[in-house]
Amino acid sequence: MKKLERVLQELNSKKADIEATLKAECDLGNKQPRNEVNDWLENVERINREAHSIEEDVKKGKYFSRARLGKHAEEKIEEVNEYHQKGRSFTSLVIDAPPSRGLTLTTATLAGEKTKKVVERIWEDLMGDKVTKIGVWGMGGIGKTTIMSHINNKLQEKPNKFNDVIWVTVSQPLDLFKLQTEIATALKQSLSENEDKVRRAGRLLGMLKAKEKFVLILDDMWEAFPLEEVGIPEPSEENRCKLVITTRSHRVCRSMKCKQVAVELLSKQEAFNLFIDGVGSSILQVPALNKEIINEVVEECGCLPLAIVTVAASMSGEEEIYEWQNALNELRGRLRSLNDVDTKVFGRLEFSYHRLKDEKLQQCFLYCALYPEDFAIPKDELIDHWIAEGFIEEVKDVQAKYDRGHTILKRLVNCCLLESVEDGSCVKMHDLTRDMALRITSESPLFMVKAGLRLLEFPREQEGEENLERVSLMENHIEEIPSNMSPHCEILSTLLLQRNVHLQRIPECFFVHMHGLKLLNLSHTSIEVLPSSVSDLTNLRSLLLRWCGRLKRVPSLAKLLALQYLNLEATRIEEVPEGMEMLENLTHLYLYSWRLKKFPAGILPRLRNLYKMKLSFGREALRETVEEAASLSDGLDYFEGCFSKLKDFNIYVKSTDGRGSNNYGLALSAHGMGGYLPTHLEVDKSVFLYGCKICEREETIVLPKDVQRLQMFAVDEVTSFNDVFPREQGLVNIGKFSHDLKVLRFANCRNLKNLFSLRLLPALQNLEVLKVYNCDSIEEIVAVEDEETEKELATNTIINTVTLPRLKKLGFYYLPEFKSFCSNNGVLVCNSLQEIEVRRCPKLKRLSLSLPLLDNGQPSPPHALEVIRIKKELWESLEWDQANAKDVLNPYCQFMER
């Protein structure tokens, strides 16, 4: 225990240093902690709690348990040492925060003159000085969020009025802790999860005050709360800040002391027009239909925009009179038995659900209700779950299943039962639509959904649990499951427990009566061991244990012959689970563990149905396994591999020889980056080099011939990108390197002097993104290797023209010695340029841009140019080769205060 106390003190000292450095760097502005640093801090907090628990057990002094406690203390000492070493290995704690001026939101068309007048009233109050708090209220589905989405987007076009527009969806139940996190996230910053609400409020107050004049939009509020408890400064004429809330209750507006703006129902004519927009104006030309039947259907929608849009979408394409008459009868039948306004809204939405007619389609829709309110559901994750449930059985090929899944999603979006968000990568349910789905699933199929409610305890066993088909307890704070709990849920097919981060143990008997289980998600929990009863779940198709950072062991998988999806990404698994060779139906294998010692040879060749695979190859990796992975990758859609040794990385690349998976992400890292590869990539074929050596024992790194993205982080031996390609290898002539390279990023490479020389230019003609971060020594991007050419350039005998015809994004960040893109009188020609960003480059003198010329000889901006982000003082000091170049580019400048 004394040893544990000593090493824990060292770990906490490192934690204090890291937190102090983080605060200092983030307070400078435009920085945010790296995800891996946040994860490290959370794990250190967990380790402290567990060490304290061991200490309490020791104090109880039970003699018979000393051996067990001693073993626990030893394991904890080992873990403390590991995390202390990991903390020391961080080469950078922060990354640049994306520039924040709010988001442009997808919006529906504003319906009716009344609605447009509401928008005008809100806009007038926002542009004026007198009104500082506005409350937009009205019944659910009436269009409050649509109105504020239009206001939000309009504010983006007024950059001088407000410094930032912050949009946060509040939803129910009100959780001020979560609200603080959401606001900080919207600001592209973060708050510690380990501080209390009062301290977080102080930090958030500082963040918001630093923004000075801003608009904060809180959508879908159900309860009033004191602004100071969250850390929101009281809006006033003096600070020029504004608060806008949307709510169903005028009482909330009154309690928040907001000026009330009521949103009313549409007029009958406005409702008819909105319906025709949704169903298609051609419906009015169909001879078999008369305007009267259409009007009757519209009337049943109650002049409520959400109901009108949803019903119209479900009737689109129907041209037979009997279809319309039947639809009218259905609508009236559903509404006849409902008395109050709210249930009538559900009745209208249920009509659209039943119009889907296809039972599998309806099941796919209802499944979305398992996620928390206002949750952005990743499309691919949702389709994976549908596949596991058996909703997409009509096709056998995996890619065909994904195609079918996306077709279903498009149908549900087109029917207005889901909305597409996050640039189309996710879908979301309107809260009323979700409530309607939960009403349906309270009977058959029977769901239990308690997601995102911050529950501390696992729900007790209840009457009727044997009829449960799907259960979602995701996104809660459940710490334990009672040791004797063994629910009798034989027909349960989905159990979602992910993101209960404090959940450590699951009883051995817990899964004994769940033989029908098809999907089990325990990702982002703190479980150490998976109970052996999982080994008997013979119907299980998807086992998800991603980011279970304490998970060391998984029981035998030999009986799980139906398993298709196994995710052990970013766990502490040391050995491949027993029985892995039996999983011949596996299509997805994610075994990314920084503790995995080796993957036995002979297993991978038996997994012939794999579609996507992620593997880590540690220091003890077998050459045979690397070659097997390379051989298997030929048939994969995606392969991701993290290699600890340069030799293994090269073996894989040489073995695939351009015949690898359709898409890939390969990482070479001395520290083991399992689980840390970026999840959103601009391109499909990527290589990441993290703190590694690219030349070792006369072996130089070999890059895939078709690589499209290359990122180097903390590769200290590199002085130039040319180092990857020694001159004697003749780079382009022997086709050693791809001409497909589109993205090139360098970060924290402290000895980097330049990026590339002219001889590398032919291989960069398809480059689209070029960014350099935190490289202390770099002075220029393009260097001249030949002394004679350099002498001619210095005397202006020749002009060095660097042409990158497809370059779209150019960024330089925190480069203290950076002076110009090209040395001497070199110029950069990139007429496809869209974005330039320069931050903290105090010695920059020339951007070296050569602008295209008009017929009259005057320079003009690149045709695609959108923005130049730069500090005004630096912009004014830059030197230009072309007269009037600064004046031509000035309108595109977005000057940053920092």
Beta strands, then each sheet from edge to edge (+ up, - down):
strand 1: 31-33
strand 2: 94-96
strand 3: 133-137
strand 4: 164-169
strand 5: 214-221
strand 6: 242-247
strand 7: 259-262
strand 8: 377-378
strand 9: 419-421
strand 10: 426-428
strand 11: 446-449
strand 12: 468-472
strand 13: 494-496
strand 14: 519-521
strand 15: 542-544
strand 16: 565-567
strand 17: 588-591
strand 18: 612-617
strand 19: 638-643
strand 20: 663-669
strand 21: 685-690
strand 22: 695-696
strand 23: 699-700
strand 24: 709-713
strand 25: 743-747
strand 26: 756-757
strand 27: 769-773
strand 28: 780-783
strand 29: 801-803
strand 30: 809-813
strand 31: 820-822
strand 32: 827-829
strand 33: 835-839
strand 34: 867-871
strand 35: 893-896
sheet 1: 1+ 2-
sheet 2: 4+ 5+ 6+ 3+ 7+
sheet 3: 8+ 10- 9+
sheet 4: 11+ 12+ 13+ 14+ 15+ 16+ 17+ 18+ 19+ 20+ 21+ 24+ 25+ 27+ 30+ 33+ 34+ 35+
sheet 5: 22+ 23-
sheet 6: 26+ 28+ 31+
sheet 7: 29+ 32+
end
